[in-house]
Amino acid sequence: MKKARMPKSADQVSGKLLKRSFFQAPPEHVAPRLLGKVLAHRTRSGWLAGRIVEVEAYLGPHDSTPDPAAHSHRGPTPRNEVLFGPPGHAYVYFIYGRYYCMNFSCEEEGFGGGILLRALEPLAGIELMARRRGLPPNAAPCDLTGGPGRLCQALGITRAAHDGLDLLDPHSPLQVRDDGFRVTRVLVSRRIGIQHAVELPLRFSLPGHECVSGPKKVDGKHIFLRASAPASGRRV
């Protein structure tokens, strides 16, 4: 597995914004292709960025497979309305009275599909991430952004400030970018941390990556992604 080459400086972030069409597909199709992309947050102190290494897909209520674990399962509400809006937007929510988590909306407007970000590999603004997490600058990457609550805390993402933001707008403080890092092999397994629809294989991660959350031994199967970019891109 090749390490990211993005500079640790928080002064800049590389890569191109994803296109809206990237998210206009069912969550189980979008999710594995999000792996390797970069989530970037522009703050007053500079950019914070991490490479997406673990996600989970959550199906909309229109899907033939019921997914009661999805926030959109019972239809649109004031809380989850972002999921039913245009694709490529941030849906941020509060859990356990303590942590924020973030989904990306996908599919066509009104469908309610979403993808939960579970883990990032820290790339830029690492010292600030550590301060936000209350950890020393040399903390292990997995302790910074290995988990949905951890990554939101490290990047300073909250519902009040970021829910509903367009991730594809160049003026948005929260963006998803493609810096040329290519993923060809993905581990597919069951979602974790939920009580319903636990049998669905809708968790996608980079095999063996240190920042992937949960148990280190994951039972699942490997899939191979068809290349969608020139072969000159970095691969993992």
Protein Blocks (a to p, Z undefined) as FASTA:
>chain_A
ZZdfbdfbfkbcedjdddfklmmccfklmmmmmgopacddddfkbccddddfbdcddddf
kbmbdcfkbmklnopafklmmmmmcehiacdddehhlaccddddedjehklpacddfbdc
dfbhklmmmmmnopafkbcfklmmgcjklmmmmnopafklmgopafkbfkbcbdcddehi
acfbdcddddehiabhklpccbccdehiaklgcjfbdcddddddddfbdfkbccZZ
